[in-house]
Amino acid sequence: MTRYSAWSVFTNGLAGQRRWKRVWRDAAPKEGYDIVIVGGGLHGLATAYYLAANHGDGARRIAVLEKGWLGGGNAGRNTTIVRSNYMLPGNRAFYEHSLKLWENLSHALNYNVMFSQRAHITLLHTPAARDAAARRYNTMRLTGADGELWSLAQLKRQVPHLNYDNARFPIIGAAVQQRAGTARHDAVAWGYARAADALGVDIIQNCEVTGFTRDDNRVTAVQTNRGVINIGGAGAKTPGKLGIAVAGNSSRLWSLAGLGKLPIETHLLQAFVTEALKPLLDQVVVFGVGGAHFYISQSDKGGMVFGGDLDWYKSYAQRGNLAAVQDVAEAATSILPCLGRVRLLRHWGGLMDMSMDGSPFICKTPLANLYLNAGWNYGGFKASPASGWYFADLIANDRPDPVIADFDLKRFRRGVNIDERGAGPDPKLHG
Ligand SMILES: Cc1cc2nc3c(=O)[nH]c(=O)nc-3n(C[C@H](O)[C@H](O)[C@H](O)COP(=O)(O)OP(=O)(O)OC[C@H]3O[C@@H](n4cnc5c(N)ncnc54)[C@H](O)[C@@H]3O)c2cc1C
């Protein structure tokens, strides 16, 4: 692997950019692996990287199986918002750990993931919302994260273009996390893939898992469109293990493994980008009141990147409908009226793995060597470093770290709901 540095950019420039090496190998599937991760999105790639980097010693043979191309799922479809403004036990330590990993990710991976800590601003419209934000952001400050409340005057100074004059829901201030921001989603997928590959992980694209071979309560092999791949078995240095990190396809894989139903619904979420503009918005701005839900930032290329709520119906179709487009466009122009004359360049959809309480699963399963990573709702991009970190730890050590102790499938039976939004047991309401 070429180590990226100012010097390597300089010397490759002198050589006409012809000396760069492949970023990762195009691995063909082997007969078997010690650990197989299904899903080449951010969570699968991060898991493989941390398995090799934190628990590696180079002994385990690790593969990531991806049915399409790397980053073709939600990994490359999200609006790239990274934050740790969570209040509930369970979530807050997890997301703060993730944010800390983000802060050093480009160095750790030797790949510029373009993490930009430009601040995440949640607009406040009522005194009740301000009180709730004060409780949440004070909890964050008391437990090691950063957070602040801005007055209206402060907000106007920082973000002058919002609709302060005749908004249906007048803005009264904002809750702000300064260390939050955005990153380049493809770069994160490529950075993890490159770093995992350099540590010996086989990243196998165009390799769809179509079935599981089970021996009592263990998975012994997976069937794929590129042949059977053994989990452990002959030549294995450790008992074979299988992790699934397939986001919107989680319930499909779960039922393929013969495990019945998973408490996850798959819903559509769309995102949008406009033509490139001169610098307009330096922060991530979030607007949510009266049924509206809208978030926006400006990409480094100048496009305004934004999204809203789910499309409100379950589907695996990976494309959305026009009603959601209208809804999001209305929210956009109500809060930033200057967007009314900007042309939309593209919009697309992704498959959200919505759980019953809006929080994820990183856990063991009824099968002894099968591990589950799912339930990321709208928030799995920011979670990907910590998700990979703790999922790798779970797979390597066969027990959950205390930070993820409640991210298991039995939490509902114990009466534990990590319902950050207070939306109740309705997956589509957990944005
Ligand atoms: C429009 C949109 C906006 C979003 N905005 C944000 C945001 O601003 N901030 C945030 O934190 N999160 C956001 N998210 C959520 C975030 O993108 C996801 O939670 C996260 O990417 C999911 O994890 P992943 O990257 O591993 O998933 P994916 O990238 O979907 O990876 C799963 C992979 O599994 C593969 N797969 C599925 N079935 C099989 C099979 N049978 N065999 C082999 N491979 C298989 C798929 O092809 C896919 O590549 C957004 C999502 C969308 C769609």
The ligand as an SDF file (V2000), in Angstrom:
LIG
                    3D

 53 58  0  0  0  0  0  0  0  0999 V2000
  -30.8200    9.2360    2.3980 C   0  0  0  0  0  0  0  0  0  0  0  0
  -30.0620    8.8540    3.6420 C   0  0  0  0  0  0  0  0  0  0  0  0
  -29.5530    9.8320    4.4740 C   0  0  0  0  0  0  0  0  0  0  0  0
  -28.8690    9.4820    5.6350 C   0  0  0  0  0  0  0  0  0  0  0  0
  -28.2730   10.4660    6.3800 N   0  0  0  0  0  0  0  0  0  0  0  0
  -27.5290   10.1300    7.4670 C   0  0  0  0  0  0  0  0  0  0  0  0
  -26.8320   11.1450    8.1720 C   0  0  0  0  0  0  0  0  0  0  0  0
  -26.8420   12.3260    7.8020 O   0  0  0  0  0  0  0  0  0  0  0  0
  -26.1120   10.7840    9.2660 N   0  0  0  0  0  0  0  0  0  0  0  0
  -26.0760    9.4990    9.7170 C   0  0  0  0  0  0  0  0  0  0  0  0
  -25.4460    9.2310   10.7230 O   0  0  0  0  0  0  0  0  0  0  0  0
  -26.6910    8.5030    9.0080 N   0  0  0  0  0  0  0  0  0  0  0  0
  -27.4090    8.7940    7.9030 C   0  0  0  0  0  0  0  0  0  0  0  0
  -28.0220    7.8070    7.1750 N   0  0  0  0  0  0  0  0  0  0  0  0
  -27.9550    6.4220    7.6600 C   0  0  0  0  0  0  0  0  0  0  0  0
  -26.6720    5.7070    7.2930 C   0  0  0  0  0  0  0  0  0  0  0  0
  -26.3060    5.9460    5.9620 O   0  0  0  0  0  0  0  0  0  0  0  0
  -26.8890    4.2020    7.5070 C   0  0  0  0  0  0  0  0  0  0  0  0
  -27.4260    3.9840    8.8020 O   0  0  0  0  0  0  0  0  0  0  0  0
  -25.5840    3.4140    7.4140 C   0  0  0  0  0  0  0  0  0  0  0  0
  -24.8950    3.7400    6.2350 O   0  0  0  0  0  0  0  0  0  0  0  0
  -25.9320    1.9210    7.4370 C   0  0  0  0  0  0  0  0  0  0  0  0
  -24.7990    1.1230    7.5630 O   0  0  0  0  0  0  0  0  0  0  0  0
  -23.9250    0.6020    6.3020 P   0  0  0  0  0  0  0  0  0  0  0  0
  -23.1280    1.7440    5.7750 O   0  0  0  0  0  0  0  0  0  0  0  0
  -23.1580   -0.5450    6.7620 O   0  0  0  0  0  0  0  0  0  0  0  0
  -25.0830    0.1830    5.3080 O   0  0  0  0  0  0  0  0  0  0  0  0
  -25.0020   -0.1220    3.7560 P   0  0  0  0  0  0  0  0  0  0  0  0
  -24.0750    0.7900    3.0620 O   0  0  0  0  0  0  0  0  0  0  0  0
  -26.4110   -0.1870    3.2640 O   0  0  0  0  0  0  0  0  0  0  0  0
  -24.2970   -1.5390    3.7550 O   0  0  0  0  0  0  0  0  0  0  0  0
  -24.9620   -2.7800    3.7590 C   0  0  0  0  0  0  0  0  0  0  0  0
  -24.3970   -3.5560    2.5880 C   0  0  0  0  0  0  0  0  0  0  0  0
  -24.8620   -4.8900    2.6570 O   0  0  0  0  0  0  0  0  0  0  0  0
  -24.9550   -5.3540    1.3340 C   0  0  0  0  0  0  0  0  0  0  0  0
  -25.7860   -6.5540    1.3070 N   0  0  0  0  0  0  0  0  0  0  0  0
  -27.1180   -6.6370    1.5390 C   0  0  0  0  0  0  0  0  0  0  0  0
  -27.5380   -7.9100    1.3960 N   0  0  0  0  0  0  0  0  0  0  0  0
  -26.4400   -8.6400    1.0930 C   0  0  0  0  0  0  0  0  0  0  0  0
  -26.2270  -10.0290    0.8280 C   0  0  0  0  0  0  0  0  0  0  0  0
  -27.2390  -10.8880    0.8450 N   0  0  0  0  0  0  0  0  0  0  0  0
  -24.9680  -10.4400    0.5640 N   0  0  0  0  0  0  0  0  0  0  0  0
  -23.9260   -9.5710    0.5260 C   0  0  0  0  0  0  0  0  0  0  0  0
  -24.0870   -8.2420    0.7630 N   0  0  0  0  0  0  0  0  0  0  0  0
  -25.3180   -7.7910    1.0540 C   0  0  0  0  0  0  0  0  0  0  0  0
  -25.5600   -4.1780    0.5960 C   0  0  0  0  0  0  0  0  0  0  0  0
  -25.3320   -4.2590   -0.8000 O   0  0  0  0  0  0  0  0  0  0  0  0
  -24.8550   -2.9970    1.2450 C   0  0  0  0  0  0  0  0  0  0  0  0
  -23.7450   -2.5510    0.5110 O   0  0  0  0  0  0  0  0  0  0  0  0
  -28.7190    8.1210    5.9950 C   0  0  0  0  0  0  0  0  0  0  0  0
  -29.2060    7.1330    5.1430 C   0  0  0  0  0  0  0  0  0  0  0  0
  -29.8690    7.4880    3.9680 C   0  0  0  0  0  0  0  0  0  0  0  0
  -30.3750    6.4210    3.0500 C   0  0  0  0  0  0  0  0  0  0  0  0
  1  2  1  0
  2  3  1  0
  2 52  2  0
  3  4  2  0
  4  5  1  0
  4 50  1  0
  5  6  2  0
  6  7  1  0
  6 13  1  0
  7  8  2  0
  7  9  1  0
  9 10  1  0
 10 11  2  0
 10 12  1  0
 12 13  2  0
 13 14  1  0
 14 15  1  0
 14 50  1  0
 15 16  1  0
 16 17  1  0
 16 18  1  0
 18 19  1  0
 18 20  1  0
 20 21  1  0
 20 22  1  0
 22 23  1  0
 23 24  1  0
 24 25  2  0
 24 26  1  0
 24 27  1  0
 27 28  1  0
 28 29  2  0
 28 30  1  0
 28 31  1  0
 31 32  1  0
 32 33  1  0
 33 34  1  0
 33 48  1  0
 34 35  1  0
 35 36  1  0
 35 46  1  0
 36 37  1  0
 36 45  1  0
 37 38  2  0
 38 39  1  0
 39 40  1  0
 39 45  2  0
 40 41  1  0
 40 42  2  0
 42 43  1  0
 43 44  2  0
 44 45  1  0
 46 47  1  0
 46 48  1  0
 48 49  1  0
 50 51  2  0
 51 52  1  0
 52 53  1  0
M  END
$$$$
